[in-house]
């Protein structure tokens, strides 16, 4: 005869709800705006968020452009 399988006595895990932090998202968007990055897409899944950038938005040309000519 075979012996019955041992039953695990570990307690069941409590299900917790995971959310993306509103503060963390706000900080990430402020930093992106300060660096001139344009957000193309924002994905939020569970406790994570992902930012996709479209490009760089410049208000004006840099002051020290090394004498580069305009095209």
C-alpha positions as CSV (number, residue, x, y, z in Angstrom):
1,X,0.0,0.0,0.0
2,X,1.0,3.6,-0.5
3,X,1.0,6.2,2.2
4,X,-1.3,9.1,2.0
5,X,0.3,12.4,0.9
6,X,1.2,14.8,3.7
7,X,-1.2,17.8,4.0
8,X,0.6,21.1,4.1
9,X,-0.2,23.1,7.3
10,X,0.9,26.5,5.9
11,X,-1.7,29.2,6.3
12,X,-3.4,30.6,3.1
13,X,-2.1,33.9,1.9
14,X,-4.3,36.9,2.4
15,X,-5.2,38.5,-0.9
16,X,-4.1,42.1,-0.9
17,X,-5.0,44.8,-3.4
18,X,-2.0,46.4,-5.1
19,X,-2.3,49.9,-6.5
20,X,-0.1,52.3,-8.4
21,X,0.9,55.1,-6.1
22,X,-0.7,58.4,-7.2
23,X,2.2,60.3,-5.6
24,X,4.8,58.2,-7.6
25,X,3.0,58.8,-10.8
26,X,2.7,62.5,-10.1
27,X,6.5,62.7,-9.4
28,X,7.3,60.8,-12.6
29,X,5.1,63.1,-14.7
30,X,6.6,66.3,-13.2
31,X,10.1,65.0,-13.9
32,X,9.2,64.2,-17.5
33,X,7.7,67.6,-17.9
34,X,10.7,69.3,-16.4
35,X,13.0,67.5,-18.9
36,X,10.8,68.4,-21.8
37,X,9.6,64.9,-22.5
38,X,6.1,64.4,-24.1
39,X,4.2,61.4,-22.8
40,X,2.7,59.4,-25.6
41,X,1.1,56.6,-23.6
42,X,0.5,55.8,-20.0
43,X,-0.1,52.2,-19.0
44,X,-1.3,51.3,-15.5
45,X,-1.5,47.6,-14.5
46,X,-1.8,46.5,-10.9
47,X,0.8,48.3,-8.8
48,X,2.9,49.3,-11.8
49,X,2.8,52.1,-14.3
50,X,4.7,52.5,-17.5
51,X,5.3,55.8,-19.4
52,X,6.0,55.9,-23.1
53,X,7.5,59.1,-24.4
54,X,6.8,60.5,-27.9
55,X,9.8,62.9,-28.0
56,X,11.3,66.0,-26.6
57,X,9.4,69.3,-26.5
58,X,11.7,72.3,-26.5
59,X,10.5,75.8,-25.6
60,X,13.3,77.5,-27.4
61,X,16.7,76.7,-28.9
62,X,19.5,76.3,-26.4
63,X,21.5,79.4,-25.5
64,X,24.9,77.8,-26.3
65,X,24.4,76.0,-29.6
66,X,28.1,76.1,-30.4
67,X,27.4,78.3,-33.5
68,X,25.4,75.8,-35.3
69,X,23.5,77.1,-38.4
70,X,19.8,76.7,-38.8
71,X,18.8,74.3,-41.5
